[in-house]
Amino acid sequence: MFLIAFAVITHKDDSMIVYDFHILYLSLLPLLPLCLLLFSVNLQEESLSASKYIKYIFSCVSVLLSMTVFIMAPRSVHANFNGFTFIYDIYSKKHIFLIFSFYYFAIAVINIIYLYRLVKLPTYSRFIPIVIVAVSIYHIYMFFIQFLYHDAENKSIVYSSFFINIIPLISIFLSIRLLSTYGKNFNEIRVKALKISEEATCITYNGVIKYANEKFCTLFFNNGNFDFSNTELKEMIPSAFFDDNEYSSKLLSFELSYKKATADLIFNKIKTSQNEFLITIYDVSFAKNLKQEADHLEENIITIVNESKEIKELLAINDRLEAETKELIDTQNKKILLETTDALTGLSNRRFFNQAAHNIILSSEPTKNNHIMIYLDLDNFKAINDTLGLLTGDKILKHVADVLKMSVPVNSVISRIGGDEFLIFIKHEEEMGTYSKIIDDVANNILENIKESINIDNNVIDISVSMGISVFPMGGGDVDTLIKNADIALYQAKENGKNGYGIFEEDKHNQIKEEFDLTNDMISALENDKFEIYYQPQIKIGDDNKQEIIGFETFIRWLHPTKGFISPAKFIPMAERSGYINKLSLWILDSICRQIVRWNEMGFNPNLSINFAAPSFGKDYVYNTTIALLKNLNIDLNTIQFEISEKYLAKNIDVTIETLDEIKKVNVKIAIDNFGTDYSSLNYLKYIPVDVIKLDLSFINGIGKNKKDEAIIIALIKLCQYTGIDLIAEGVETKAQYDFLMKHGLRKMQGYYFYKSMPADAITQLAKMIHLIEA
């Protein structure tokens, strides 16, 4: 490379130095193909017998050709001597041209043959095709150069050969550097490794043993230098050595020829290349001898034990210990059973259920496994316990447990977690189908099987269940979240009428969470007096159209710190669902009563209509709580009117009539609120001691728009006139509504047309303005 680089740099001058380097380059040129040939020969895993002769012959020829070029060049010439003409003269001689051409052709063919033999070897299969193509191109180029030198007397031909040879020379250099490890003779390395191996090892090729180490020869022939040309060889070695199959830890029993004894051998045979196998053998015959010695020793020990008195005593002690251990294990198993099962139903308890479900989730793939959590609750179970007794209730729970076992897949975990509540965890496998189909099938199975009547102690009992369902991982990534969300879905199922099931959905969850948060805010507001009572004047219009305030209806208002005013239509039902409605009702009544006391001290004694929202509308609650509070504050009961919504009146008409009779005894007036919107029945007007009917604003809004609303209003006006019941129209907001009511004889109204609802201070100012309170 240095010579070529120097020649290229200095080729501008036709000096003798340049000429000398050209001659040196042409002298070394035949050695380059020889290097490639030697490189290809060294890569062979199996050396050919002719390889060493080929190396010697071509090495000698290449040296002779190099010397021929070098010797034929003159050592001193005159200044005007044309060196490139002399180079042409050398190659233009026919015998020189033929010798060089034959040399390059022969070395190219043999080199390609050697490289092609490597294609079938896995060691070189990836890169040898590329090497073959590169080497072939180079040989064609070298052969072509001879024709250029032979036919052209032109120094540019020689110069160009310098440049072009740089590329293959660099490629050859890099290939040798890259493949230097492959250039080693692996066959020789492998043989050396096998010689020092601790195992008996041999190599077979085309069913013939090509090599065996000393341990192999000693094992099979008792001769470390056995002659493998022996014609009886295949009778002295197992046939598995010579077939084309591979074996891994195959146990062979083979009778060794030199000692007529059977050897137990572990036989491994792997294919290393085309038609070549590497075989390793482990002699495990010693294990058989060890087993025979162990069996003999065991027989002797048994004999000694059976004849020894001390040993017999020890055996008796051992038997007792085994019995005690078995009893301890049985006790422990019973303890575990008690700790993990429900004593009544035999189902899993909450602790075991959580652990089992947790273990299933840990080994799951969320993209494939959609496990199902079911939270199940019996409908109206408390009523059954109260009427038929706890023993009957227990029998029903056992029956439900049996129904659940037969209604769910076998890989499910079922638990009774307390009372009438059950949890079911269904392990989902891909082959079971989609989780939605499983939910439909299982839920419908449970509902269908549970609805069958059961006979307990001559009582025919019908039961039903409600279920909430969540799905892993959408409905929760852990057991606690799945249970919580299934409980939310159960709540929805109960709200939708029971005897069914609900599936947890994120939007419903958000809605429930919002209500939950708002309920907590409502409780906090109640405990911190953040509610306020508003009052709306009720008006009576005289014959001269003069308007007179005859009383006030009370309303509760809640100004939320972030959400603004919250409608009672929203938070009153929340108070009912959360169990705070009685406490809220008492707060309302207490606030109103204290305001009445303050007004009475000012000489103002207004008629007040109080909305009664308690769902437990019973005689004891009304009398012992509400009436008692009014009396304790010395409030004139003649000025108090209770407005009771129709939905409370109609729930239990007998209790309602009894309660209202008690209220009437203390001169408190009774008004029916929202009349005509819920459970209106003209029939119960005959029995309820009602003083006032509040005409709902939904009818008032229909004036001028809906003939049916107008007809109902007219009919109610006539009804109240004939029955002596006062009628007050709520929500009057327009002149048209006012004129219609006046036209048909309704003179008592309230609404924004007259006054909005106002806080107590505003009512005080109003009373002073119209001289109800002396300034």
Secondary structure as UniProt FT lines:
FT   HELIX           2..10
FT   TURN            11..12
FT   HELIX           16..28
FT   TURN            29..30
FT   HELIX           31..42
FT   TURN            49..50
FT   HELIX           51..72
FT   TURN            79..80
FT   HELIX           83..92
FT   HELIX           94..117
FT   TURN            118..120
FT   TURN            122..127
FT   HELIX           128..151
FT   HELIX           155..178
FT   TURN            179..183
FT   HELIX           186..195
FT   STRAND          200..205
FT   TURN            206..207
FT   STRAND          208..212
FT   HELIX           214..221
FT   TURN            224..225
FT   TURN            228..229
FT   TURN            231..232
FT   HELIX           233..236
FT   HELIX           239..241
FT   STRAND          247..256
FT   TURN            257..260
FT   STRAND          261..273
FT   TURN            274..275
FT   STRAND          276..283
FT   HELIX           285..307
FT   HELIX           309..340
FT   TURN            343..345
FT   HELIX           350..362
FT   TURN            366..368
FT   STRAND          372..378
FT   TURN            379..380
FT   HELIX           381..388
FT   HELIX           390..407
FT   TURN            410..411
FT   STRAND          413..418
FT   TURN            419..420
FT   STRAND          421..426
FT   HELIX           430..432
FT   HELIX           435..450
FT   STRAND          454..456
FT   TURN            457..458
FT   STRAND          459..461
FT   STRAND          465..471
FT   TURN            472..475
FT   HELIX           479..495
FT   TURN            496..497
FT   STRAND          501..503
FT   HELIX           506..527
FT   TURN            528..529
FT   STRAND          531..541
FT   TURN            543..544
FT   STRAND          547..560
FT   TURN            561..563
FT   STRAND          564..566
FT   HELIX           568..578
FT   HELIX           581..601
FT   TURN            602..603
FT   STRAND          608..612
FT   HELIX           619..621
FT   HELIX           622..627
FT   HELIX           628..632
FT   TURN            633..634
FT   HELIX           637..639
FT   STRAND          640..645
FT   HELIX           646..649
FT   TURN            650..651
FT   HELIX           653..665
FT   TURN            666..667
FT   STRAND          669..675
FT   TURN            676..677
FT   HELIX           682..686
FT   STRAND          692..695
FT   HELIX           697..700
FT   TURN            701..705
FT   HELIX           707..723
FT   STRAND          726..729
FT   HELIX           735..743
FT   TURN            744..745
FT   STRAND          748..749
FT   TURN            752..754
FT   STRAND          758..759
FT   HELIX           760..769
FT   TURN            770..771
//
